[in-house]
């Protein structure tokens, strides 16, 4: 403590001034010519000067104690500053002592800031020294934080690959369906797998290191280095999410890049997107959010803000991909992908609303709901325009031998697959004018109440358009018998597809009877022509 005089040279000068003032007060007080009021003033002044003498001495002693404490804490901090080893890989006692030393430096820095009235010269040097030590300690803690996260981060690869709900989504190829009857998959498996509600939350880091991460956060936050902690924490998990994209085979593409992509390649990426959306949102981000709350939950809204910052860019990239698909052309082969994407988002609405529930995440939440609406609109319009696509498939030559036309196979297999999406399509179509959606049989008799739904109306509309198209194609035959053979073969195919599939619930027995009647009419006409 012998260095105190050199560090605080103003102390002796202050003492000399106070002593001189006390001597003057006592000399005046000895005079017999003073009034009572003057004597009282001098007495009060004497008391104040005596108190100042005691406080000044106490202050100087306290500052010397602070310097000694700072020196001890500094030594502990600096011994690790030059070490190549990581603190958290050492003995837990060493970790505890280091954190105590850092907290001591923080506390002493605050004390010095409050004690030092003279911010010039030697006194300022002590405060600057404390700030310098604290800054070095904060930089070291930031390095330790990144090291802990990197060493203890859990691998999420296997869980990502366990989401198969969208891996087997239907890929509809017009050329393939037109020549084969059995290429359409059973959509019941898609619906069962696509509605998983189980939560998958795992430890983003090894549970044993969470307390260590929290201790670093606490020290850095109390030292007013909260921004540095958050930036490091956010940056690490933002990069980790980018790595998870690679694990899930998802490329970060711009809307322009998606719109330029060939359908065969784009279709594959849509399948990966559907799978990745569930894996990233329901599993990865849910697990990450849990860690953020564990580490930063006691600091109020900081946890939510950091989580949004760490995940926002990647989430918007995923949503941009969906946006590009939604604004693409309304082609029939895209419809199933649109519905699959729409159903994936519907299944994830509650997850997104929970992950980004606060104001800081409202932008992501809004973008998600907007994409859901756009995908739904695009799917609905694509479905409604399918009839126009069927009507446009004209021919200039008759189909050989009056056989089943590829268009018939394509349309019937297409709508058979659509039947598996009935619930979703009915929801998307329910905004239509219900007065136009009540199907009425050609003989004027209403169908059963079960098929009074938008889906039934539009499916029957498609088959009516198909029948008209087939009738036009039949007129290309010069041989009248082939015309009726052609219509019999194609109507029979249509009826069998309806009878043997889920389409029956949307067409009903009356439709089947009516089309069997049409088949019989063509059979009778064939007999008359061939007599």
C-alpha positions as CSV (number, residue, x, y, z in Angstrom):
1,X,0.0,0.0,0.0
2,X,3.1,2.2,-0.1
3,X,2.3,3.1,-3.7
4,X,-0.9,5.0,-2.7
5,X,1.0,8.3,-2.2
6,X,2.4,8.2,-5.7
7,X,-0.9,7.2,-7.2
8,X,-3.0,9.8,-5.3
9,X,-0.7,12.9,-4.9
10,X,-3.7,15.1,-4.3
11,X,-4.4,13.5,-1.0
12,X,-1.7,15.3,1.0
13,X,-2.6,18.7,-0.6
14,X,-6.2,18.2,0.4
15,X,-5.2,17.4,3.9
16,X,-3.1,20.6,4.2
17,X,-6.0,22.8,3.0
18,X,-8.4,21.2,5.5
19,X,-5.9,21.5,8.4
20,X,-5.3,25.2,7.6
21,X,-9.1,25.8,7.5
22,X,-9.5,24.1,10.9
23,X,-6.7,26.2,12.4
24,X,-8.4,29.4,11.1
25,X,-11.7,28.4,12.5
26,X,-10.3,27.6,16.0
27,X,-8.4,30.9,16.0
28,X,-11.6,32.8,15.2
29,X,-13.5,30.8,17.8
30,X,-11.1,32.0,20.5
31,X,-12.1,35.6,20.0
32,X,-14.3,37.1,22.7
33,X,-16.0,39.6,20.3
34,X,-18.0,37.1,18.4
35,X,-21.8,37.0,18.6
36,X,-23.7,33.9,19.5
37,X,-24.8,33.4,15.9
38,X,-21.2,33.7,14.6
39,X,-20.0,31.2,17.2
40,X,-22.7,28.7,16.1
41,X,-21.7,29.1,12.5
42,X,-18.0,28.5,13.3
43,X,-18.9,25.4,15.5
44,X,-20.8,23.9,12.5
45,X,-18.0,24.7,10.2
46,X,-15.5,23.0,12.5
47,X,-17.6,19.9,12.6
48,X,-17.9,19.7,8.8
49,X,-14.1,20.1,8.4
50,X,-13.4,17.4,10.9
51,X,-15.8,15.0,9.0
52,X,-14.1,15.8,5.7
53,X,-10.8,14.9,7.3
54,X,-12.1,11.5,8.3
55,X,-13.8,10.9,5.0
56,X,-10.8,11.8,2.9
57,X,-8.6,9.4,4.9
58,X,-11.3,6.7,4.6
59,X,-11.6,7.3,0.8
60,X,-7.8,7.0,0.3
61,X,-7.7,3.8,2.3
62,X,-10.6,2.3,0.4
63,X,-9.0,3.1,-3.0
64,X,-5.8,1.4,-1.9
65,X,-7.8,-1.7,-0.9
66,X,-9.5,-1.6,-4.3
67,X,-6.1,-1.5,-6.0
68,X,-4.9,-4.5,-4.1
69,X,-8.0,-6.5,-4.9
70,X,-7.8,-5.5,-8.6
71,X,-4.2,-6.7,-8.7
72,X,-5.2,-10.1,-7.4
73,X,-8.1,-10.5,-9.8
74,X,-6.0,-9.3,-12.7
75,X,-3.3,-11.9,-12.0
76,X,-6.0,-14.7,-12.2
77,X,-7.4,-13.3,-15.4
78,X,-4.0,-12.8,-17.0
79,X,-2.7,-16.2,-16.2
80,X,-5.3,-17.7,-18.5
81,X,-4.9,-14.9,-21.1
82,X,-1.5,-16.4,-22.1
83,X,-2.6,-20.0,-21.8
84,X,-3.3,-22.2,-24.9
85,X,-5.7,-24.3,-22.9
86,X,-9.4,-23.7,-22.6
87,X,-10.7,-22.8,-19.2
88,X,-13.8,-25.0,-19.4
89,X,-11.6,-28.0,-20.3
90,X,-9.8,-27.7,-17.0
91,X,-10.8,-28.5,-13.4
92,X,-14.2,-27.1,-12.4
93,X,-12.5,-25.3,-9.5
94,X,-10.4,-23.4,-12.0
95,X,-13.5,-22.4,-13.9
96,X,-15.2,-21.2,-10.7
97,X,-12.1,-19.2,-9.6
98,X,-11.8,-17.6,-13.0
99,X,-15.5,-16.5,-13.0
100,X,-15.1,-15.1,-9.5
101,X,-12.0,-13.2,-10.6
102,X,-13.9,-11.7,-13.6
103,X,-16.8,-10.8,-11.5
104,X,-14.4,-9.2,-9.0
105,X,-12.9,-7.0,-11.7
106,X,-16.4,-6.0,-12.8
107,X,-17.4,-5.1,-9.3
108,X,-14.1,-3.1,-8.7
109,X,-14.6,-1.3,-12.0
110,X,-18.0,-0.1,-10.8
111,X,-16.6,0.8,-7.4
112,X,-13.7,2.8,-8.9
113,X,-16.2,4.6,-11.2
114,X,-18.2,5.7,-8.2
115,X,-15.2,6.6,-5.9
116,X,-12.9,8.5,-8.2
117,X,-13.9,12.2,-8.4
118,X,-10.7,13.2,-10.2
119,X,-10.7,11.5,-13.6
120,X,-7.3,12.8,-14.6
121,X,-3.8,11.6,-14.1
122,X,-3.0,8.6,-11.9
123,X,-6.5,8.0,-10.6
124,X,-7.8,7.6,-14.2
125,X,-5.0,5.1,-14.9
126,X,-6.4,2.7,-12.2
127,X,-9.9,2.8,-13.7
128,X,-8.6,2.3,-17.2
129,X,-6.6,-0.6,-16.0
130,X,-9.7,-2.2,-14.6
131,X,-11.6,-1.6,-17.8
132,X,-8.7,-3.2,-19.8
133,X,-8.7,-6.3,-17.7
134,X,-12.4,-6.6,-17.9
135,X,-12.4,-6.2,-21.7
136,X,-9.7,-9.0,-22.0
137,X,-11.8,-11.2,-19.8
138,X,-14.9,-10.7,-21.9
139,X,-13.0,-11.5,-25.1
140,X,-11.8,-14.7,-23.5
141,X,-15.2,-15.7,-22.3
142,X,-16.6,-15.2,-25.8
143,X,-13.9,-17.5,-27.1
144,X,-14.8,-20.0,-24.4
145,X,-18.4,-19.8,-25.3
146,X,-17.8,-20.6,-29.0
147,X,-15.5,-23.5,-27.9
148,X,-18.1,-25.0,-25.6
149,X,-20.8,-24.7,-28.3
150,X,-18.6,-26.2,-31.0
151,X,-17.4,-29.1,-28.8
152,X,-20.8,-30.0,-27.3
153,X,-23.2,-29.4,-30.3
154,X,-25.4,-32.4,-30.8
155,X,-25.7,-34.0,-34.3
156,X,-29.2,-33.8,-35.7
157,X,-28.6,-35.8,-38.9
158,X,-30.4,-39.0,-38.0
159,X,-33.5,-37.3,-36.7
160,X,-33.7,-35.2,-39.9
161,X,-33.7,-38.3,-42.0
162,X,-36.4,-39.9,-39.9
163,X,-39.1,-37.6,-41.3
164,X,-40.5,-39.5,-44.2
165,X,-43.9,-37.9,-44.4
166,X,-43.1,-36.0,-47.6
167,X,-40.3,-38.2,-49.0
168,X,-42.9,-40.4,-50.7
169,X,-45.2,-37.7,-52.0
170,X,-46.9,-38.3,-55.3
171,X,-45.0,-37.2,-58.3
172,X,-47.5,-37.0,-61.2
173,X,-46.1,-37.5,-64.6
174,X,-48.6,-37.1,-67.4
175,X,-46.7,-39.3,-69.9
176,X,-46.4,-42.2,-67.5
177,X,-50.0,-42.1,-66.2
178,X,-51.3,-42.0,-69.8
179,X,-50.0,-45.5,-70.5
180,X,-50.3,-47.3,-67.1
181,X,-53.2,-47.7,-64.7
182,X,-51.4,-48.6,-61.5
183,X,-48.8,-45.9,-61.0
184,X,-50.8,-43.8,-58.6
185,X,-49.8,-44.4,-55.0
186,X,-52.2,-45.0,-52.2
187,X,-52.7,-41.5,-50.7
188,X,-53.9,-42.9,-47.4
189,X,-50.2,-43.5,-46.5
190,X,-49.4,-39.9,-47.4
191,X,-52.2,-38.6,-45.2
192,X,-51.3,-40.7,-42.2
193,X,-47.6,-39.9,-42.3
194,X,-48.2,-36.3,-43.2
195,X,-50.1,-35.4,-40.0
196,X,-47.6,-36.3,-37.3
197,X,-48.2,-34.3,-34.2
198,X,-45.6,-35.7,-31.9
199,X,-43.0,-33.1,-30.7
200,X,-39.4,-33.8,-31.3
201,X,-37.2,-31.8,-29.0
202,X,-33.6,-32.8,-28.3
203,X,-30.7,-31.2,-26.6
204,X,-28.9,-28.8,-29.0
205,X,-25.8,-29.1,-26.8
206,X,-24.8,-31.7,-24.2
207,X,-26.9,-31.1,-21.1
208,X,-23.8,-30.9,-18.9
209,X,-22.6,-27.7,-20.5
210,X,-25.8,-25.7,-20.3
211,X,-24.9,-24.4,-16.8
212,X,-21.5,-23.3,-18.0
213,X,-23.0,-21.4,-20.9
214,X,-25.5,-19.8,-18.5
215,X,-22.7,-18.7,-16.2
216,X,-20.8,-17.1,-19.1
217,X,-24.0,-15.3,-20.1
218,X,-24.6,-14.1,-16.6
219,X,-21.1,-12.6,-16.2
220,X,-21.1,-11.0,-19.6
221,X,-24.6,-9.5,-19.1
222,X,-23.8,-8.1,-15.7
223,X,-20.6,-6.6,-17.1
224,X,-22.7,-4.8,-19.8
225,X,-21.2,-7.1,-22.5
226,X,-24.6,-8.5,-23.3
227,X,-24.4,-7.5,-27.0
228,X,-21.1,-9.3,-27.4
229,X,-22.6,-12.5,-25.9
230,X,-25.7,-12.3,-28.1
231,X,-23.8,-11.7,-31.3
232,X,-21.5,-14.7,-30.7
233,X,-24.5,-16.9,-29.7
234,X,-26.6,-15.8,-32.6
235,X,-23.7,-16.2,-35.1
236,X,-22.9,-19.7,-34.0
237,X,-26.5,-21.0,-34.2
238,X,-27.1,-19.2,-37.5
239,X,-24.1,-21.1,-39.0
240,X,-25.3,-24.3,-37.3
241,X,-28.7,-23.9,-39.1
242,X,-27.0,-23.5,-42.4
243,X,-25.2,-26.7,-41.8
244,X,-28.5,-28.4,-41.0
245,X,-29.8,-27.3,-44.4
246,X,-27.0,-29.2,-46.0
247,X,-27.8,-32.3,-43.9
248,X,-31.4,-32.0,-45.1
249,X,-30.3,-31.6,-48.7
250,X,-31.9,-28.2,-49.0
251,X,-30.4,-25.5,-51.2
252,X,-30.8,-21.9,-50.5
253,X,-32.3,-20.6,-53.7
254,X,-33.7,-17.3,-54.8
255,X,-37.1,-16.9,-56.3
256,X,-35.6,-16.2,-59.7
257,X,-33.5,-19.4,-59.5
258,X,-36.5,-21.5,-58.7
259,X,-38.6,-20.0,-61.5
260,X,-35.9,-20.9,-64.1
261,X,-35.6,-24.5,-62.9
262,X,-36.7,-27.5,-65.0
263,X,-39.7,-29.3,-63.6
264,X,-38.0,-32.6,-63.1
265,X,-35.3,-31.0,-61.0
266,X,-37.8,-28.7,-59.2
267,X,-40.1,-31.6,-58.4
268,X,-37.2,-33.3,-56.5
269,X,-36.4,-30.1,-54.6
270,X,-40.1,-29.7,-53.6
271,X,-40.0,-33.2,-52.1
272,X,-36.9,-32.3,-50.1
273,X,-38.5,-29.0,-49.1
274,X,-41.6,-30.7,-47.7
275,X,-39.5,-33.1,-45.7
276,X,-37.1,-30.4,-44.5
277,X,-39.9,-27.9,-43.4
278,X,-41.1,-30.4,-40.8
279,X,-37.7,-31.4,-39.7
280,X,-36.3,-27.8,-39.4
281,X,-39.4,-26.3,-37.8
282,X,-40.8,-29.0,-35.6
283,X,-37.6,-30.6,-34.6
284,X,-34.5,-28.4,-35.1
285,X,-35.9,-24.9,-34.4
286,X,-38.0,-26.3,-31.5
287,X,-34.9,-27.8,-29.9
288,X,-32.9,-24.6,-30.6
289,X,-35.6,-22.4,-29.0
290,X,-35.5,-24.6,-25.9
291,X,-31.8,-24.0,-25.5
292,X,-32.2,-20.2,-26.0
293,X,-34.8,-20.2,-23.3
294,X,-32.6,-22.2,-21.0
295,X,-29.6,-19.9,-21.4
296,X,-31.3,-16.5,-21.8
297,X,-34.7,-17.0,-20.4
298,X,-34.0,-15.0,-17.2
299,X,-33.1,-11.9,-19.3
300,X,-36.7,-11.3,-20.5
301,X,-37.3,-10.8,-24.2
302,X,-33.6,-11.3,-25.1
303,X,-34.1,-15.0,-25.6
304,X,-36.8,-14.5,-28.2
305,X,-35.0,-11.7,-30.0
306,X,-31.8,-13.8,-30.3
307,X,-33.7,-16.8,-31.5
308,X,-35.5,-14.8,-34.2
309,X,-32.2,-13.3,-35.3
310,X,-30.5,-16.7,-35.5
311,X,-33.3,-18.3,-37.5
312,X,-34.9,-15.5,-39.5
313,X,-32.7,-15.6,-42.6
314,X,-33.0,-19.3,-43.1
315,X,-36.7,-19.4,-42.5
316,X,-37.3,-16.6,-45.0
317,X,-35.2,-18.6,-47.5
318,X,-37.4,-21.6,-47.1
319,X,-40.5,-19.4,-47.4
320,X,-39.1,-17.8,-50.6
321,X,-38.9,-21.2,-52.2
322,X,-42.5,-21.8,-51.4
323,X,-43.3,-18.4,-52.8
324,X,-41.7,-19.2,-56.1
325,X,-43.7,-22.4,-56.4
326,X,-46.9,-20.6,-55.5
327,X,-46.5,-17.9,-58.2
328,X,-45.5,-20.5,-60.9
329,X,-47.7,-21.6,-63.8
330,X,-50.9,-23.5,-63.0
331,X,-50.0,-26.7,-64.7
332,X,-51.7,-30.0,-63.8
333,X,-48.5,-31.8,-62.8
334,X,-47.8,-29.1,-60.2
335,X,-51.1,-29.5,-58.4
336,X,-50.1,-32.4,-56.2
337,X,-46.9,-30.7,-55.1
338,X,-48.9,-27.6,-54.3
339,X,-51.3,-29.5,-52.2
340,X,-48.5,-31.4,-50.4
341,X,-46.8,-28.1,-49.7
342,X,-50.0,-26.5,-48.5
343,X,-50.8,-29.5,-46.2
344,X,-47.2,-29.4,-44.7
345,X,-47.7,-25.7,-43.8
346,X,-51.2,-26.3,-42.4
347,X,-49.6,-29.0,-40.2
348,X,-47.0,-26.5,-39.0
349,X,-49.1,-23.5,-38.3
350,X,-49.2,-24.1,-34.5
351,X,-45.5,-24.7,-34.4
352,X,-44.7,-21.5,-36.2
353,X,-47.1,-19.5,-34.0
354,X,-45.4,-20.9,-30.9
355,X,-41.8,-20.4,-32.1
356,X,-42.4,-16.9,-33.3
357,X,-45.1,-15.8,-30.9
358,X,-43.8,-12.5,-29.8
359,X,-43.6,-9.2,-31.7
360,X,-40.0,-9.8,-32.7
361,X,-41.0,-12.8,-34.7
362,X,-44.2,-11.4,-36.2
363,X,-42.5,-10.9,-39.6
364,X,-41.7,-14.6,-40.0
365,X,-45.1,-15.6,-38.7
366,X,-46.8,-13.2,-41.1
367,X,-44.7,-14.4,-44.1
368,X,-45.5,-18.0,-43.2
369,X,-49.3,-17.4,-43.1
370,X,-49.1,-15.4,-46.3
371,X,-47.3,-18.3,-48.1
372,X,-50.0,-20.7,-46.8
373,X,-52.7,-18.5,-48.4
374,X,-50.8,-18.2,-51.7
375,X,-50.2,-22.0,-51.9
376,X,-53.8,-22.6,-51.2
377,X,-54.9,-20.1,-53.9
378,X,-52.5,-21.6,-56.4
379,X,-53.7,-25.1,-55.7
380,X,-57.3,-24.1,-56.0
381,X,-56.8,-22.3,-59.3
382,X,-54.8,-25.1,-60.7
383,X,-57.5,-27.6,-59.9
384,X,-60.3,-25.4,-61.3
385,X,-58.3,-24.9,-64.5
386,X,-57.8,-28.6,-65.0
387,X,-61.0,-28.9,-66.9
388,X,-59.7,-26.3,-69.4
389,X,-56.5,-28.4,-69.8
390,X,-58.7,-31.5,-70.6
391,X,-60.8,-29.6,-73.1
392,X,-57.7,-28.3,-74.9
393,X,-56.5,-31.9,-75.7
394,X,-57.9,-32.0,-79.2
395,X,-57.1,-34.6,-81.9
396,X,-57.0,-34.5,-85.7
397,X,-56.7,-38.3,-86.2
398,X,-58.8,-41.1,-84.6
399,X,-57.3,-43.3,-82.0
400,X,-56.3,-46.7,-83.4
401,X,-58.8,-49.5,-83.1
402,X,-61.2,-47.6,-80.9
403,X,-59.2,-48.4,-77.8
404,X,-59.0,-46.5,-74.5
405,X,-57.6,-43.1,-75.2
406,X,-54.5,-42.0,-73.2
407,X,-56.4,-38.9,-72.2
408,X,-59.0,-41.0,-70.5
409,X,-56.4,-42.9,-68.5
410,X,-54.6,-39.7,-67.6
411,X,-57.7,-37.8,-66.5
412,X,-59.3,-40.7,-64.5
413,X,-56.0,-41.6,-62.8
414,X,-55.4,-37.9,-62.1
415,X,-58.8,-37.4,-60.4
416,X,-58.5,-40.7,-58.6
417,X,-55.4,-39.4,-57.0
418,X,-57.1,-36.1,-56.2
419,X,-59.8,-38.0,-54.3
420,X,-57.2,-38.7,-51.7
421,X,-56.9,-35.0,-51.1
422,X,-60.6,-34.5,-50.8
423,X,-60.6,-32.8,-47.3
424,X,-58.0,-30.3,-48.3
425,X,-59.5,-29.5,-51.7
426,X,-63.0,-29.1,-50.2
427,X,-61.6,-26.5,-47.8
428,X,-59.9,-24.7,-50.6
429,X,-63.0,-24.8,-52.8
430,X,-65.6,-23.9,-50.1
431,X,-65.3,-20.2,-50.9
432,X,-67.0,-20.8,-54.2
433,X,-70.6,-20.0,-54.8
434,X,-72.5,-22.9,-53.2
435,X,-75.5,-22.4,-55.5
436,X,-73.3,-23.4,-58.4
437,X,-71.8,-26.4,-56.7
438,X,-74.9,-28.6,-56.1
439,X,-74.6,-31.3,-58.8
440,X,-77.8,-32.4,-60.5
441,X,-78.2,-35.6,-62.5
442,X,-78.9,-35.3,-66.2
443,X,-82.3,-36.9,-65.7
444,X,-83.1,-34.1,-63.3
445,X,-82.9,-36.1,-60.1
446,X,-80.6,-34.8,-57.3
447,X,-77.8,-37.0,-56.1
448,X,-77.3,-38.2,-52.5
449,X,-76.5,-35.5,-49.9
450,X,-73.0,-36.8,-49.3
451,X,-71.8,-35.6,-52.7
452,X,-73.2,-32.1,-52.3
453,X,-69.7,-30.7,-51.9
454,X,-67.3,-28.5,-54.0
455,X,-65.0,-31.4,-54.7
456,X,-67.8,-33.6,-56.1
457,X,-69.1,-30.8,-58.3
458,X,-65.7,-30.1,-59.9
459,X,-64.7,-33.8,-60.3
460,X,-68.0,-34.5,-62.1
461,X,-67.4,-31.4,-64.2
462,X,-64.1,-32.7,-65.3
463,X,-65.6,-36.1,-66.4
464,X,-68.3,-34.2,-68.3
465,X,-65.6,-32.2,-70.1
466,X,-63.7,-35.5,-70.8
467,X,-66.8,-37.1,-72.1
468,X,-67.4,-34.2,-74.5
469,X,-63.8,-34.4,-75.7
470,X,-64.1,-38.1,-76.3
471,X,-67.3,-37.6,-78.2
472,X,-65.6,-35.1,-80.5
473,X,-62.7,-37.6,-80.9
474,X,-65.2,-40.3,-81.8
475,X,-66.5,-38.2,-84.7
476,X,-63.1,-38.6,-86.3
477,X,-63.8,-42.3,-87.2
478,X,-65.1,-42.9,-90.7
479,X,-66.3,-46.3,-89.5
480,X,-69.5,-45.8,-87.5
481,X,-69.0,-49.0,-85.6
482,X,-65.5,-47.9,-84.3
483,X,-67.1,-44.7,-83.1
484,X,-69.3,-46.6,-80.7
485,X,-66.6,-49.1,-79.8
486,X,-64.4,-46.1,-78.9
487,X,-67.1,-44.6,-76.6
488,X,-68.0,-47.9,-75.0
489,X,-64.3,-48.7,-74.2
490,X,-63.7,-45.2,-72.7
491,X,-67.0,-44.9,-70.8
492,X,-66.4,-48.4,-69.4
493,X,-63.0,-47.4,-68.2
494,X,-64.4,-44.3,-66.5
495,X,-67.1,-46.2,-64.7
496,X,-64.7,-48.9,-63.5
497,X,-62.3,-46.3,-62.1
498,X,-65.1,-44.6,-60.2
499,X,-66.6,-47.9,-58.9
500,X,-63.3,-49.3,-57.7
501,X,-61.9,-46.2,-56.0
502,X,-62.6,-43.4,-53.5
503,X,-64.1,-41.5,-56.4
504,X,-67.3,-43.4,-55.8
505,X,-68.0,-41.3,-52.7
506,X,-67.9,-38.2,-54.9
507,X,-69.8,-39.5,-57.9
508,X,-72.4,-41.7,-56.2
509,X,-74.4,-44.7,-57.5
510,X,-76.7,-42.5,-59.6
511,X,-73.7,-41.3,-61.7
512,X,-72.5,-44.9,-62.2
513,X,-76.0,-46.0,-63.3
514,X,-76.3,-43.1,-65.7
515,X,-72.9,-43.8,-67.3
516,X,-73.7,-47.5,-67.5
517,X,-76.8,-46.4,-69.4
518,X,-74.7,-44.4,-71.8
519,X,-72.5,-47.4,-72.3
520,X,-75.6,-49.5,-73.1
521,X,-76.9,-46.9,-75.6
522,X,-73.6,-47.0,-77.5
523,X,-73.8,-50.8,-77.4
524,X,-77.2,-50.7,-79.0
525,X,-76.1,-48.2,-81.6
526,X,-73.1,-50.4,-82.4
527,X,-75.5,-53.4,-83.0
528,X,-77.7,-51.3,-85.3
529,X,-74.7,-50.0,-87.2
530,X,-73.2,-53.5,-87.7
531,X,-76.4,-55.1,-88.9
